[in-house]
Amino acid sequence: MYVAGRNGMTLQELNKIIPKIHQDQLFKELEEMIYSYDQNLNFGLTIKNYGGRYKILTKAAVKKDMQRYVSERFKNPLNKSLMEVLAIVAYNQPCTRVRINEIRGVDSLSLVDNLLEKGLIVEVGRADTPGRPFLYNVSEKFFDLFGIESIDDLPQIKHFDPDSYQEGNFFDSNRYDENE
């Protein structure tokens, strides 16, 4: 996993390197390593599973110490528009560019292309609709960038209920809660 760098390795890739160990046993050994690394407070590394890829990482407890020795710091390569498109794909996958445009209200072709180029989304097929547009999902790199293991780890979206919405005058001086 160390030599795989930021990409990490799947269990299947590890099994190709160590073919003498059955994949079930390899999984068990890997889980024991993860537990052992996490329990040892004097050990600065941990192993995490992100979207099926195992990665060796620096523990959060020693992150600040490590940053003193590492000159390159993480810079978010994504602007607000890219984050918006990425969130739309993550919460609606598989998702077409047309759907992204409908949600955003503007054309997103260049943003989708940018996310494809960065490897944060991938084409997973074509929709069975006229024109057969591409379908997009988030990639394994997405899970790595945001430090989550699956789509289920994304925060829940609060749904807007138009029936419970009460229109009011923002400038009305009587808009305060009466219980205060």
Secondary structure, DSSP 8 states (H G I E B T S, - for coil): -TTTGGG-B-HHHHHHHSTTS-HHHHHHHHHHHHHHHHH-TT--EEEEEETTEEEEEE-GGGHHHHHHH----------HHHHHHHHHHHHH-SB-HHHHHHHHSS--HHHHHHHHHHTSEEEEEE-SSTT--EEEEE-HHHHHHHT-SSGGGS-------GGG-----TT-TT-S-TT-
